[in-house]
């Protein structure tokens, strides 16, 4: 009986320790990836990563950038309050060929290591 009580106490402390308070970011795109598919150069190249703050504190997007100058990223300037939605717009320059790019988003979200989220775009420009 003493062992069972000890186990329950340890279990409760573990659950409390692992529960995360703070902002949490959840993206609508599966695997945080947007597939452009096969598109023509006449497409405007703009797609949006929709997300929601599922945490209990304001979510801040501190930076959103790509290592390539061929991608323009627009992030929300204001904090996203708990339960609210936001979007990060990505504009690809539509150079012919395959698209396989990553955008790094830095946030104060507690559900990603160091608040960094990798967003991906893929497809092919014909």
N, C-alpha and C positions, 0 to 999 in steps of 0.2 A: 504494500500500500504506500509505503514511504517513497519507493522508487517511482510509482505512478504519479504521485503528487509532484515530485521533483521534475519528472519529464514534462508535465503540463506547465509548470512554471517556466521551464527553459523554452518550451514551445511558444508560449505567450510573449516572452521577451524577444525571441527571434522574429516573430511576426511583426511586432512593433518596430523592431530595428530595420526590417526590410521595407516597410511601408514608406513610400516617398511622398513628402509634402513639397509643394512648389508647383511651378508651371510644367506642363507636359505638352509636347507637340505630337500630334497624330496626323499624318498625311493621308489624303484620300487615294492617291495613286498607289497601286500595288507595288510592293518592293521599292517605293519611292522613285519609280521610274516612269517617264512618259515616253511612249512609243509614237514617233511621228509617222511611222509607216513609210510607204513609198509616196513621196510628194514631189511636186514640180518646183522649179526655181521661182515661179510666180507666187507661191505661197508666202504669206508675210512672215512666217517663221516664229510667231509668238504662241507660246503655250503657257499655262498656269499650273503651278503646284498648289492645290487647295489644301489647307490644313485647319485644324481646330485645336484650341487650347483646352485640353481635358483635365488640366490640373486645377489647383486652388489658389493660384497667385498669377499676377500679370506676366505674360510671356514677352520677352524682348528678343528681337532678331537683331543682333549686333552687327553681323556682316553676312553677305551672300555674294559669293564671287566665283568666277571660273578662272582657271589658269590661262585660258585662251582669250584673246581680244575679239574673237569671232562670236562670242556670246555676251549679250548684255542682260544683266540680272537686275530686276527692280524688286526691292523688299519693302515691307510696310515700315513707315517711319515711326508710328506710334505703337505703344504696347498693346498686345491683344489680351483682353481681359478673360478670365475663366469662363468657359462655355461659348466664347465667341469664335468666329472663323476669320481667316485671313488668306492671302494668296501671295505667292512669289512668282512674278512673271519672268519668263526666260525668252529671249529673242535670239534665234540662231541666224547667222548671216546668209544661209542658203547656198553655200558653195557646193557644187556638184560632188557627189560621192557619199560614202557611208557616214553616218553620224553616230559617234560613241563618245560622249562627253560627260564629265562629272562636275557638278557645282557643289561647293562646300558652303554650308550654312552654319554659322555660329550663333548659338542661342543661350539662354539661361535655363533651358529645359533640363529637368532632372532625370528624364527617362532615356537619355543618350549619354554615352561617356563624354565628359567634359562639355556637354551641350552641343557637340558637333554632329551634323547630319549630312550625309552624302546623298545628293539628288542626282539622278542620271537621266540623260536623254539619249534616245537611240532612234535609228531610222535610216532612210536613204533618200538623198536628193537626186532626182533624175535629170 
